[in-house]
């Protein structure tokens, strides 16, 4: 998820893996593994800001939030801003259980996603 997002944008910018790695001050071999999902994405905010800068992503923009969310999800974490919502956190076990048991039809899942995006 995160790696695909970064690789697609990096290629779109016309930046090689080696050049990208040089600009964000990391090893190209390790970054290649990150893009392929073999290594966890960086969690360090400073590193994510360097990545964003090279990719032309403005900190605070929708693309920035998407990039950070993908990094946290790929690292097996729930985005921090969501964890600050007590009501949402209390609902997560029920959501996870429902999803695991497959009780939702694709249409119901789509409706749920629409409601979640609206904040209802």
Secondary structure, 3 states (H helix, E strand, C coil): CHHHHHHHHHHHCCCCHHHHHHHHCCCHHHHHHHHCCCCCCCCCHHHHHHHHHHHCCCCCCHHHHHHHHHHHHHCCCCCHHHHCCHHHHHHHHHHHHHHHHCCCCHHHHHHHHHHHHHCC
